[in-house]
Amino acid sequence: MSAQHTSTQDTSTQDTRIQGIAWEELAERFGTPLYVYDGDLLTATAEGLRKALHPALEVFYSLKANPNISVFAALRAGGARAEVSSLVELRTALAAGAPPDDIIFLGPGKSEAELAACLDAGVYAVVCESFDELDDIERLAAARGRRQRVLLRVNPALAISGSRLTMGGKPRQFGIDEERVLAAGDLTARYAHADVAGVHVYMGTRILDAEVVEKNTRYILDLAERVARATGIRLDTVDIGGGLGVPYFDGERELDPVDVGDRINPLLDAFATAHPGTRLILESGRFLAGRAGVYVTRVRYAKESMGERFAIADGGTHHHMAAVGIGSFVKRNFPAALLTEREAGPPEPWNVTGPLCTPNDSVLKQAPLPPLRRGDLVGILNSGAYGPSASPGLFLSHGFPAEVLVSGGRAHLVRSRDEPDDLLRPQRLIAPTEPLESGRHP
């Protein structure tokens, strides 16, 4: 992971093997389309990030980026804890072996069942995003005769430029506005069972500049101290968010964790010295999982239309909605490559589309790839985060693809492909009523 690497779309040919296994072998064994994750890279990425950052800063993996249990297990082997946002994600983290003390739960609209599950599991902290939610936690904890640690999610008043999606400085459904938290008064006497003992702030996402991470961290640490002074709460924990990005598009540079550490470690060291009992948390989803995944599709047909080349593949945006370029005014391609082991000609512009009955099902638009043939494998790179879980897999009833994790040179099926019976099983047929005879009225 070097800061000197710049993402370009001239990745038209990719290594035809992953940990010594041919992509074609994986496609034949597990079918296509499929997601393939490099488990060794997942573990190494988590280890590398932890080593680059201050030892007091713990890395929590955001399961929303990729909730596959084996993906999280590989990251956990590298030292990552768990940040979850649903009942299933909570159960996933526990099933993967994460101790409750290494789990935090956040989200702007938690159900009572989710809050109850957090209390019953004994998670380290619930990240509270409204005062009404704080009242709910108080009630549920009181009914159980226990105290539950709560972190207040603060919607910061400041927006720092440099994020691909800025979360602070504007109206959001997330968290409680900074001015409201600072004006809340003494919170320690108001709640007997909701133990408000920390702060969580998330400034933005897809950050590729270490200087932006530094500015965010400086602001959050200062804000945490201001909140503690204004409300009287302890600072058991300060969660500085995260938002570390990976390069997807032309001209984007990889974020070097060593650069990040060089900038934020002195800030963390000073804060840890002033607050030796405070647990410091960094959340990371995309950075930990993104580069370890490849979406593999097979070309079904190759043709030309009005002077443009089209490869119609068996996979599309129903599995990889991020590749559509949601949030961008201009369609930009993820890095992609021919994975089939054969002689490849010079790159030429190709549109790679899926099997859906919509012109929006375009995974790549005018992407430089070798001349494509029927049966070729095309890989969409850097696809380990926000793939199936952020895609409309039920569109046209195709279902979700298989997911495979390669670890130690061996391939493992970690999610079965949806089959027609899987999609039909939850449905219930209601027989239509007998039609009325002609001319009769009810």
C-alpha positions in Angstrom: 0.0 0.0 0.0 2.0 2.9 -1.2 1.0 6.5 -1.4 2.8 6.8 -4.7 0.4 4.5 -6.4 -2.2 6.3 -8.6 -5.3 4.5 -9.7 -5.8 4.4 -13.5 -8.1 2.5 -15.8 -5.2 1.0 -17.7 -5.3 -2.2 -15.7 -6.5 -4.0 -18.8 -4.7 -7.2 -17.9 -4.6 -8.6 -14.3 -2.7 -11.4 -12.8 -4.6 -14.4 -14.0 -4.2 -16.1 -10.6 -5.0 -15.3 -7.0 -2.7 -17.0 -4.4 -1.7 -19.4 -7.2 -5.3 -20.3 -8.2 -6.4 -19.5 -11.7 -9.5 -17.3 -11.9 -10.8 -19.7 -14.5 -10.5 -22.5 -12.0 -12.6 -20.5 -9.5 -15.2 -19.7 -12.2 -15.5 -23.3 -13.2 -15.8 -24.5 -9.6 -18.1 -21.9 -8.2 -19.8 -20.5 -11.3 -20.2 -16.9 -12.3 -20.9 -14.2 -11.5 -19.1 -14.4 -8.1 -17.2 -12.3 -5.6 -13.8 -13.4 -4.7 -12.0 -12.1 -1.6 -8.4 -12.5 -0.7 -8.4 -13.5 2.9 -4.7 -13.1 3.4 -4.9 -9.5 2.1 -7.8 -8.8 4.5 -5.7 -9.9 7.5 -2.6 -8.1 6.3 -4.5 -4.9 5.7 -5.9 -4.9 9.2 -2.5 -5.7 10.7 -0.8 -3.0 8.6 -3.3 -0.3 9.6 -3.0 -1.2 13.3 0.8 -1.2 13.2 0.8 2.2 11.5 -1.4 3.9 14.1 -0.9 4.8 17.7 -1.1 1.7 19.9 -3.9 3.3 22.0 -6.1 3.5 18.9 -8.2 0.4 18.3 -9.5 -0.5 14.8 -13.1 -1.5 14.5 -14.4 -3.0 11.3 -17.7 -1.5 10.0 -19.6 -4.7 9.0 -21.9 -2.7 6.7 -19.0 -2.5 4.2 -19.1 -6.3 3.8 -21.0 -8.3 6.4 -19.8 -11.7 5.2 -18.9 -13.7 8.4 -15.7 -15.1 6.9 -14.6 -11.6 5.7 -14.9 -10.3 9.2 -13.2 -13.4 10.6 -10.2 -12.7 8.3 -10.1 -9.1 9.5 -10.5 -10.1 13.1 -7.4 -12.3 12.7 -5.6 -9.1 11.9 -6.8 -7.5 15.1 -10.0 -5.7 14.0 -13.0 -5.3 16.4 -16.6 -5.0 15.3 -18.9 -2.0 14.6 -22.4 -3.3 13.7 -25.6 -1.6 12.7 -28.3 -4.3 12.7 -29.4 -7.4 14.6 -27.9 -9.7 12.0 -24.6 -7.9 12.0 -24.5 -8.2 15.8 -25.1 -11.9 15.5 -22.5 -12.2 12.8 -19.9 -10.6 14.9 -20.7 -12.8 17.9 -20.8 -15.9 15.7 -17.3 -15.0 14.3 -16.0 -15.0 17.9 -15.8 -11.3 18.7 -16.2 -10.8 22.5 -19.1 -8.4 23.4 -16.5 -6.0 24.8 -15.2 -5.5 21.3 -18.5 -4.6 19.7 -20.2 -1.3 19.3 -23.7 -0.8 17.8 -24.7 2.3 15.9 -27.4 3.5 13.5 -29.9 6.4 13.4 -33.1 4.3 13.7 -32.5 1.4 16.0 -35.5 -0.8 16.8 -36.4 -1.8 20.3 -35.5 -5.4 19.5 -32.0 -4.2 18.4 -31.5 -2.2 21.6 -32.6 -5.1 23.7 -30.3 -7.4 21.9 -27.4 -5.1 22.6 -28.2 -5.0 26.3 -28.7 -8.8 26.5 -25.4 -9.5 24.7 -23.5 -6.9 26.8 -22.0 -5.0 24.0 -19.3 -2.5 24.9 -21.3 0.5 23.9 -24.5 1.6 22.1 -23.8 4.7 20.0 -26.9 6.9 20.7 -28.1 9.2 17.9 -31.0 11.1 19.6 -32.2 12.0 23.1 -35.3 10.0 22.5 -33.1 6.9 21.9 -31.2 7.7 25.1 -34.5 7.6 26.9 -35.3 4.2 25.3 -31.9 2.8 26.5 -32.6 4.1 30.0 -36.0 2.4 30.1 -34.7 -1.0 28.7 -31.6 -1.0 30.9 -33.7 -0.2 34.0 -36.0 -3.1 33.2 -33.0 -5.4 33.2 -31.5 -3.9 36.4 -28.2 -2.9 34.7 -26.3 0.0 33.3 -25.4 0.2 29.6 -22.5 2.3 28.3 -23.6 4.8 25.7 -21.6 7.0 23.4 -23.3 10.2 22.1 -23.0 10.5 18.4 -22.4 14.2 17.7 -23.3 15.8 14.4 -20.4 18.3 14.1 -21.0 21.9 13.3 -17.8 22.0 11.2 -17.4 20.5 7.7 -13.8 19.8 6.7 -13.3 19.5 2.9 -11.6 16.5 1.4 -14.2 13.8 2.0 -16.0 12.3 -1.0 -19.1 12.4 1.2 -19.0 15.0 4.0 -21.1 14.1 7.0 -20.6 17.2 9.2 -21.7 20.8 9.0 -25.1 20.1 7.6 -28.5 18.7 8.5 -28.3 15.0 9.0 -30.4 12.1 10.4 -27.2 10.9 12.1 -26.4 12.0 15.6 -27.3 15.0 17.7 -26.3 18.5 16.6 -23.2 19.7 18.3 -24.9 22.8 19.7 -27.7 20.7 21.2 -25.2 18.4 22.9 -23.2 21.3 24.3 -26.5 22.9 25.6 -27.9 19.7 27.1 -26.6 20.4 30.6 -25.5 17.8 33.2 -26.3 14.4 31.7 -24.9 12.3 34.6 -27.7 13.0 37.0 -30.4 12.6 34.4 -29.8 8.9 33.6 -29.3 6.2 36.1 -29.1 3.2 33.7 -27.9 4.7 30.4 -24.3 5.4 31.3 -23.4 8.2 28.9 -19.6 7.9 28.9 -18.1 8.9 25.5 -18.4 10.6 22.2 -18.6 9.4 18.6 -18.1 11.7 15.6 -18.0 10.8 11.9 -16.8 13.6 9.7 -16.9 12.0 6.2 -16.1 9.1 4.0 -13.8 8.0 1.1 -11.0 10.2 2.4 -7.7 9.8 0.4 -5.7 12.6 2.0 -3.9 12.1 5.3 -4.0 15.8 6.0 -7.9 15.6 6.0 -7.7 12.7 8.5 -5.5 14.8 10.7 -7.8 17.8 10.6 -10.8 15.6 11.4 -9.0 13.9 14.3 -7.9 17.2 15.8 -11.4 18.6 15.7 -13.0 15.5 17.2 -10.6 15.2 20.1 -11.2 18.8 21.0 -14.9 18.4 20.6 -14.9 15.4 22.9 -13.2 17.4 25.7 -15.7 20.3 25.2 -18.7 17.8 25.4 -17.3 16.3 28.6 -16.9 19.7 30.2 -20.4 20.9 29.2 -22.3 17.7 30.1 -20.2 16.3 33.0 -19.9 12.9 31.3 -16.8 10.6 31.6 -14.8 10.0 28.5 -14.5 6.2 28.7 -14.4 6.2 24.9 -13.8 8.6 22.0 -14.6 7.2 18.6 -13.0 9.4 15.9 -14.9 7.8 13.1 -12.8 7.0 10.1 -13.8 7.2 6.5 -10.5 6.0 5.1 -10.9 5.5 1.4 -9.5 3.4 -1.5 -8.8 4.6 -5.0 -11.5 3.7 -7.6 -11.2 6.3 -10.3 -8.5 7.9 -12.6 -6.1 10.1 -10.7 -7.0 8.9 -7.2 -4.1 8.0 -5.0 -3.9 5.3 -2.4 -4.0 6.5 1.2 -0.9 5.3 3.0 -1.6 4.3 6.6 2.0 5.3 7.5 1.3 8.8 6.4 -2.0 8.8 8.4 -0.1 7.6 11.4 2.6 10.2 11.1 0.0 12.9 11.2 -2.5 11.7 13.8 -0.3 9.7 16.2 1.1 12.9 17.9 -2.5 14.1 18.5 -3.5 10.7 19.9 -0.4 10.5 22.1 -1.2 13.9 23.7 -4.8 13.0 24.2 -4.0 9.5 25.7 -1.5 11.2 28.1 -4.2 13.6 29.2 -6.9 10.9 29.4 -5.1 7.7 30.2 -8.3 5.7 30.8 -10.0 6.6 27.6 -10.5 4.0 24.9 -9.8 5.4 21.5 -11.6 3.9 18.4 -11.1 4.2 14.7 -13.8 2.8 12.4 -12.9 1.4 9.0 -14.9 -0.5 6.4 -14.0 0.4 2.9 -10.3 0.7 3.6 -10.1 -2.7 5.2 -12.2 -4.7 2.8 -12.3 -2.8 -0.5 -9.0 -3.8 -2.2 -9.4 -7.5 -1.2 -12.4 -8.2 -3.4 -12.9 -8.8 -7.2 -16.3 -9.1 -8.9 -15.9 -11.8 -11.6 -18.2 -12.0 -14.5 -18.2 -14.0 -17.7 -18.9 -12.5 -21.2 -22.0 -14.1 -22.8 -22.0 -12.0 -25.9 -19.7 -9.5 -27.6 -21.0 -7.2 -30.3 -21.0 -3.7 -31.8 -23.8 -1.1 -31.8 -23.4 2.1 -33.7 -19.7 2.1 -33.5 -19.3 1.1 -29.9 -18.2 -2.3 -28.5 -20.4 -4.1 -26.0 -19.7 -7.1 -23.9 -22.9 -8.5 -22.3 -21.9 -10.3 -19.2 -23.7 -12.6 -16.7 -23.2 -10.1 -13.9 -24.3 -6.5 -13.6 -25.3 -3.7 -11.4 -27.8 -5.8 -9.5 -24.7 -7.3 -7.8 -22.4 -4.2 -7.9 -24.5 -1.1 -7.7 -21.4 0.9 -6.7 -20.1 0.4 -10.2 -22.9 2.5 -11.6 -21.3 5.6 -10.1 -24.1 6.5 -7.7 -23.5 10.0 -6.4 -21.5 11.2 -9.4 -22.8 13.3 -12.2 -20.5 11.6 -14.7 -20.2 7.8 -14.9 -16.7 6.7 -13.9 -15.3 3.2 -14.1 -13.9 1.1 -11.3 -10.6 -0.5 -12.2 -11.2 -3.6 -14.3 -9.2 -6.3 -16.0 -9.3 -9.3 -18.3 -8.9 -12.3 -16.0 -8.8 -15.0 -18.7 -5.3 -16.5 -19.3 -4.7 -15.9 -23.0 -2.8 -13.6 -25.3 -4.5 -10.2 -25.1 -4.4 -7.5 -27.7 -3.9 -3.8 -27.1 -6.6 -2.1 -25.0 -9.7 -0.7 -26.8 -12.8 1.0 -25.4 -15.5 -1.5 -24.2 -18.9 -1.1 -22.6 -19.4 -4.0 -20.2 -23.1 -4.5 -19.3 -25.1 -7.0 -17.4 -28.2 -9.2 -18.2 -30.8 -6.7 -16.8 -33.5 -5.2 -19.0 -32.5 -1.6 -18.4 -29.9 0.7 -20.1 -28.6 1.6 -16.7 -27.1 -1.9 -16.3 -23.7 -0.6 -17.3 -20.8 -1.9 -15.2 -18.1 -0.3 -17.3 -18.5 2.4 -19.9 -15.8 2.8 -22.6 -13.3 1.1 -20.4 -9.9 0.2 -21.9 -9.8 -3.6 -22.1 -8.2 -6.1 -24.5 -10.5 -7.3 -27.3 -13.1 -9.3 -25.5 -14.5 -12.6 -26.6 -17.5 -14.8 -25.6 -16.5 -16.8 -22.5 -13.9 -14.3 -21.3 -13.7 -13.5 -17.6 -13.8 -9.8 -16.6 -12.9 -8.7 -13.1 -14.1 -5.5 -11.4 -11.3 -4.7 -9.0 -11.3 -3.0 -5.5 -14.8 -4.5 -5.0 -14.5 -6.0 -1.5 -16.7 -3.3 0.0 -20.3 -2.3 -0.7 -20.9 -5.0 -3.3 -23.8 -7.4 -2.8 -25.0 -5.7 0.4 -25.5 -2.4 -1.3 -27.0 -3.7 -4.5 -30.6 -4.6 -5.7 -29.9 -8.4 -6.0 -33.6 -9.2 -6.4 -34.0 -7.1 -9.5 -35.3 -9.4 -12.3 -35.2 -12.1 -9.7 -31.6 -13.0 -10.4 -30.7 -13.2 -6.8 -27.3 -12.7 -5.2 -24.0 -14.3 -6.4 -21.7 -16.8 -4.7 -19.0 -15.4 -2.6 -15.6 -17.1 -2.3 -12.7 -16.4 0.1 -9.2 -17.5 -0.8 -6.9 -18.1 2.2 -3.6 -19.8 2.4 -3.8 -20.8 -1.2 -7.2 -22.6 -0.8 -10.6 -21.4 -2.0 -13.7 -21.6 0.3 -17.3 -21.0 -0.6 -18.4 -18.5 2.0 -21.9 -17.7 0.6 -23.9 -19.9 -1.6 -25.4 -18.5 -4.8 -29.2 -17.8 -4.7 -31.0 -20.4 -6.7 -34.6 -20.1 -8.1 -36.0 -22.2 -5.2 -34.3 -19.9 -2.7 -36.1 -16.9 -4.2 -39.5 -18.6 -4.5 -39.5 -20.2 -1.0 -40.4 -17.1 1.0 -43.2 -16.2 -1.3 -46.8 -17.1 -0.7 -49.4 -17.7 -3.5 -52.9 -16.3 -2.8 -55.3 -17.8 -5.2 -57.5 -15.3 -7.0 -61.2 -15.2 -6.1 -63.7 -16.5 -8.7 -64.6 -13.7 -11.2 -68.1 -12.4 -11.1 -70.4 -13.5 -13.9 -70.9 -11.0 -16.7 -73.5 -8.4 -15.9 -73.6 -9.2 -12.2 -72.7 -6.7 -9.5 -71.6 -7.4 -6.0 
